[in-house]
């Protein structure tokens, strides 16, 4: 499982599995489930995440611009 959050757009994505192709099922105005071809849940997208979740308890890691500058990412 991998959790990612985009603070600029206030979107949280929980990746539960891998799939080459997904179908999106809107379960609420701001919540979408991604399912694979066999109907297995592989991801959850939550819009306006800060209004729906306590992000401080879910995402205890703070990433700043300074942190990103210090870390160099190598391309594969």
Buried (B, 14 or more C-beta within 10 A) or exposed (E): EEEEBEEEEBBBBBBBEEBEEBEEEEEEEBBBBBBBEEEEBBBBBBBBBBEBBEBEEEBEEEEEEEEEEEEEEEEE
